[in-house]
Amino acid sequence: MTEQVPHDAIAAYGRVAKDYQYRTQYGESFFEGLASRVEIGTESVVLDLCCGTGAVAAGLAQYCKAIEAVDGAPEMIALA
């Protein structure tokens, strides 16, 4: 059985998408630590669910073979 995220939650993230430009950026050490902690390697394929603006996917790209990033809010994808 598959549950879907309530449309209200997706719409809420869409409404705040424009404010993501003001968020503190992740530093390189964040991605290095994340890749190490979850054992991402050069042959890894990463799935980033609810990727938002794609900041985490972009930062991890150098550590893995491929990344698939998806988000339910079109406004977030437009900023990615």
N, C-alpha and C positions, 0 to 999 in steps of 0.2 A: 504494500500500500504506500502510495506516495502522497505526502502532504505538500501543499503549495504555500508559499509565503503569502500572507494576506496582502491584497492589493494596496491597502492603506499604508503598510510599512514601506512598500516599494515607492509609492507616491510621496511619502514623507522624505525619503532620501532624495528623490528627484527635486523636491522643493528646496533643499539645502545645498544642492550641487554647486551652485554659484559661489557658496561660501568656502568651498574647499581650497580655493586659491589662497586663503589666509591661514591655512593649517601649517604648522611647523613641518618642514621637510624631514624625511628620514635620512640619517647620516649613513655613510658607507659602512661604518662599523655595525650598524643595525642589520644590514643585509648579509654581511660576512658572518655575523653571529647566528642569524636565522638559518642560513644555508648550512652552517656547521651543526647547529643543534638538531635540525631535522634531517640531517645527512643527505642534503641535495648535492649531487655530483654532476659531472659533465655528461653523463648518460641519462640523467633524470628528466622526466617529463612532469611538469608541475601544473596542477589545476588550482586556479585562483577563483574561488566562488565569491560572488558579491564583491567584485574587484574595484568597484567605485571608479575612481579616475585612472586606475591602472598603475599607481605609484609603486606598489609592492611588486607587481609583475615586472615592471620595467627595471626595478632595482635588482631583482633576482635573475634577470635574463642572462647575465654574464656567468652565472654559476651552474646553469643547466643546459640541457639539449634543446628543450622547447617549453613554452608556457601556453596554456589555454586559459584565457581570462574571460569571465562572463559576469554580467550584471543585469538585473531586471529593470533598472531605471534608465530609460533612454537619455535622460539629462546627464547622467554620470558617464555613459559611454561617449557622449558627444564631447566631453572634456578630456577623455583618455587620449 
